[in-house]
Every structure is written in C-alpha cells, then in structure tokens.
Amino acid sequence: MCGLAVGAWLLCTGCALWQRAVPAGARWDVPELAEGLNVDGRLTEACYRDHPALTNFVIAGNPSAQPQPTRAWLFWNLERLIIAFDVNDAQIVAAPETDREHDVDAQDRAEVFLRSGRTDAPYYCIEVGARGAVHDYSARFYRRFDDGWAPAGMKAAAAETAGGYQVEIELPRAALEADGFKLQAGERLRCGLFRADFTPGQPESPTWITWVDAHTKQPDFHVAGAFGEIVLRGRPRAQAAP
C-alpha cells in the first residue's frame, strides 16, 4: 500500500479499536444510594445485601474457563460514586501501600476504568491492591498513560476476608465533574471492571478477569471493547403534598 493508504487503514483500524459499540449484556443500572456508607473496604452496609451484585466476570481471552468468583457493586448519589468488589482469592499476592504506585502492578487487585465515550477524551483508571495499595492514572487510546492524574478527595480501601478480599472506592462529585462526568439520574458512562489474579511466584503470568471480554489476541483492558456501560438510575421521590 502507498503511505496514504496505509495511514488511512491504520486510522480506520484504530477507530474500530476504541469506538466499538457496547456489547449486548454489558450494561448495568447503578442505583441511587439512599443510606450512608463508610469507605473502609468492608462491605457490611445494607446496600450490599439489598442490591444485586454484578457477577458475570470472565477470564479475558478464555471465557469458557472459570475464574475465581467476583462480585461488584456500583452506587451513586449527588455527592459521590461508589465502586466495590468482593472477590474470592485462594492465594493473595499483595503488599501494603508504598510511595511507588507501580508496586501495585505485580499484586492481586481490583480495577475500575471510566470514560465518557468520546474518542477525544481520556479515560481514568483506579487500581486497588488486596492490601490497600493504589495506582491511579489517566490514559488515552492507545496506552498513552499519565501517572500524574489523581482525583481530589478519592477514598480507597481494601480488607482481607476469609476467602479473599474486598475493595471500596469513592469518587466525589467535584473530582468527577473536573474530568467531565456528571452525577445525575440518566447519565450514561463507559465503565471497565477488572481483576488481576496472580499466582505466588509467577509475577509475569496473572489471570486477567473482566466484566466485558474485548476478544483481543492478548488480554487487553485498554481498548474500548473492554468497557461496558453503566446508567445512573434515580430512586423514586416522594410527591410534595398539595
């Protein structure tokens, strides 16, 4: 191909990579949170019992295989967005937080990615290790990372359980609005929910677990096909007396 034709082909290929439509079954309604919630990594509040969890996680690139079970919840209100994970993990590979964010890269962790769906906008990534270490960063397709991004006021916590670990993340309204998101009923966001599941002594070959399988040749969460869609749903409001 001539240079112009090759450039056009790469452009079309790239567009397909990050403009792919949300796959069927990859949408999730996020309920409005009515009660209080303490972000401590322990999913003890009633909302975790009263609302169904998202459970249809698969191993990226191998959907017929059975991953260790994963449950996730999302909640919102006018002040914050909450993301939580409850995961089974028979052998936790993790360490407490340090001042080096990339230490999380070799740890068992839960991850949430958020994007608006606009091709010209960055997406935002928060990875929380099983013992509370955090790596947050923004990115642009394809794999252009910015470790300087840190959402103001974010809270993240993790706690080990008898069978694995739990993670809670809170993103406050101001931080979301600064990145172009809105907290309002009916808002639609692209969202990726993931896990890295390591085996002790094998830091180079984790099992990659995802809500949405992008069906890439190698597991890859940094493509649009790995994002589902979440819809913020409002709770019924009492009618004012006439």
N, C-alpha and C positions, 0 to 999 in steps of 0.2 A: 504494500500500500504506500501511496505517497504520504509525506509528512502531514498534510492537511487532513487526509482521510484517516490516518492513524489517530491524530488528535481528536477528530470527531468521534471515532469509535470509542476511545478511552473516556471521552466526556459522557457519551451515552451509557457506557458500562458503569461509570461512576454514579450517574444519576439513578440508574436502576438499583445500585447498591444501597443508596440511602433514601430513595423516595418510595421504596416498596410499600404497598398498602398493608394495613394491619391484617394479619391472618385471621381467618374465621376462628372464633372461640378465644381470641386473645384480647377480649375486652372485660373490664371489671368495674362494677359500680362501687364507688367509695362512699360509705355512709357518713353523714354528719355526726360528729361526736357530741353527745349531749352532756355526758358526765366528765368529771375531772380525770386526769391521767398523769401519773408520776413517771417520768422517763428514767427508769433505773435498771432496765434490762430484765426485769422480772414481770412476766405477763400475768399479773394477778388481778387486774381490774375486770369488772363485769363485762366490758365491751368485748373482751376476748372470748368470753363464754357465750355472749348473746348474738354475736355476728359470725357468720360462716367465714372460714379461712379459705384463702386461695391455696389449693393443694396440687394442682396438675403440673408439677415440675417434672422435667425430663432431663436425661443426660444429653448434653449438646452433641449432635452428630450421631447419636445412638439411641433414638427414642424408644426402641424396643427393650433396652436394658432398664433395670430397676434401680433408681438412685436411693440413697438413704432418704427417708421421708422428710419433707419440708412443708411447713405451713407459713403463710404470710398474711398479714392484715394491713390495710390502709384505712386511715380515718382522717377527717378534716373538720375544722370549724373556721370561723372568721379570723382566728389568730394563728393557726398552725396546721401543718400537715404532719401526720404521724405514719411511720412505716415500721412494721415489726415482723420479726421472724422467730419461729420456733422450729429448731432443726434437730434431727437425730444425727448423732455423730459418735460412733463407737470408739474412735481414737482421735482425740482433739490434738491438733498441731497448732499451737499458738503461744504468744508471749504477751506480757503487759505492754502498754503503750510506751514508746520512746519518743525522742525528738526527731526521729528519722521515719517519715511517713512510709517510705518504701519498704520498711521492715514488714509491713502487712502483706507484701507481695507473696511471701512464702508461707502464709498462715491460712488455716481454715477461716473462712469469712463469709459474711452475707453482704450483698451489694444491691444498691438501688441506683439506677440511672434515670434522669428526667430530661425530656426535651419537648420543645413546643411543637415540633413537626415541621417548622420552617427550615428549609435547606440552608439558609444563610445564617442560622443561629447556632451557637454552641449547644452542647448538651452537658449535663452536670452529673458527677459521679461521686458516690459516697460508699466506701468500703469499710466495714467494721469487723475486726477480728474477733475470734471467740473469747478473747480475754480483754476486749475493750480498745485495742489499738485501732486508729482511724487513719485512712488515707482519703482525702477529698481533693478533687481536681475538676477542671472543666476540659472539654475536648471539642474538636471539630473533625468531621469526616475528612480524610481518613487517618485516624490515630495521631492527630496533632494535639498533644496534651499540654495543659498548663497547670502545673502544680501550685501556682500562686493563688488559685481560687480557693476561698474559704468562706462559707456562708456565715455571716454575722449572726451570732446567737444560736447556732445549731447546737443541739444536745445529742449525744450518742452514748449508749451504754450497752454492756453485754454482761451476761451472767451464765455460769455453767449450771446445768441441770443433771439429774441422774442419768439421762440418756443422751445428752448433747449440750446445746447452749441456746440462749435466747438473746435477741438483739432488739433494741428500740432506738429509733431515730426521730428527732423532732426538728422540722424546718419552720422557723417562724415566718409570719406573713411578710415582714419587711425584707427578709432575705429572698423570699420567693419573688416578690414584686421587683426587687433590684435586678433579678435575672429574667424578667419579662413574663412571669407566671401570675395568675390571679387565683385567689381563693374565693370562689363564688359558685353557687349551685349551677350545674350545667356545664361547667368548664371541663374541657377535654385535654388531657395531657398524654404524651407518649411516655411510657414507663418500661424500664427493664428491671427485672428482679432475678437475681443470680446468686449462686454459691460457688465457692472454690472449696473442694473437699480433698485434702491432702492425706496421703498415707505416710506414717513416720518413716524417715529415711529415704523418701522418694520425692525430693523437692521439685523435680523437673516434670513430674507427670501427675498433676492433680486431676481429679474428676470434675469437669465443669458442668454445673447443674443450672438449668434455666427455666423460666416460665414459658418463654417462646423460643423455639428452635429455629435459628436462621438458616439452617441447612447449608452452611458454608463447608468448604472442603475440610478445613480445620476449625475446631470450635473458636468462635469469634463473637464477642458481645459488642464490639464497636462497629456494628453495621445496623442500619435501620430495621432489618429483618429480625433483630433480636428484641425489638421493642413491641410491647402490646400497647393498648390504650386504656387509660383509666378515666372514668367520668365521675365528677363530684356531684353527688346527689344530696338534695336538701331534705331535712326532716319536716313533716307536717307542722304548720304553725297554728296556734290557737287563734280563732277568729275573735276580734275585739267585739265586746258587747255593743249593741246599737244604742 
